[in-house]
């Protein structure tokens, strides 16, 4: 039976519901769903497409092996370290904030064990999100093929910053991915993993002011002829001498390094592979992999944000450079998510991805916390279904996904994007997806904001 794609009426962002429920179907829409084929045409469906999920499926055994290797290298018994800090099998990733390693060997053991917890069921969760998306869209669910990529991870180094905070670096090699892709006949591949250098930081120590009760002094300047006269004030706006100003500024600026006494004062921070200074080298590895397999569409995670805007993944400069070099392949799709902001604003958790998923759609469809790892399989499932309906050219699939999205980088959307960036930021609208696939939308299926 032929599959038909349909245009839909104008829809509110995220909901898939028309702005005006009484709007006639013939009313010209402000936004329409671009059909994957010309209106009225049909595409003969092919045999159901099976996706390939390249991910971590055996994390405990793999990390136990790496921990044992590092124990042998450092001469420090891993179990002794774990016992020292009361680590048990029940500890979650953030429970490790309770431990205070005293040297790099202890930091290495603890951080590797934290990663073991973090990735314990990562691959299974990723595929479960894809399956949840299939059920949500009422598309035929299939058993995905799993490719376990743990052996791609290798210990790189451990570094300690000037405050005493250790960072464990790993290197994710493309060779294992290459082998698995060469052995597979799947035409859509989900990679919620980055290649290249990635890490995890133990943020235990921070700088604080030594004299928090001393307010910073201020000064005002005015020009008199060729001279500049300055007047100095203390924190209570009393006029003071320049010598008093200099002393107050010194005292107010003095800082000391302190250990966070409580777990809430500490943090475990993943060091994303697509932070600006690492983006080009790491992204190029993914580009080379996708280029080698032009018959497969690689749907890959665009990274996750750190604690500050400076540590947000940013693919823009790296992508532009790879485009200029003529290297970016049409079959590589990067996926991020749009997170909640402040004062009614929202913002991409990564800059420069091809497609985004709204954080509430991740929560609604998958019941997982928002992350690009989970946004990616949601897009993978849409690509899989488009392929099963006969659409195979990556350019056509990209066009179809764009038509199923809304551009949130417009004045109509309260979106914060760092930098002067006018490019479209395409966020998947699952109401549009359902209409494009001619799937009925139930009123309570999508959240109305």
Order of alpha helices (4+ residues) and beta strands (2+ residues): beta-beta-beta-alpha-alpha-alpha-alpha-beta-beta-beta-alpha-beta-beta-beta-beta-beta-beta-alpha-beta-beta-alpha-beta-beta-alpha-beta-beta-beta-beta-alpha-alpha-alpha-beta-beta-alpha
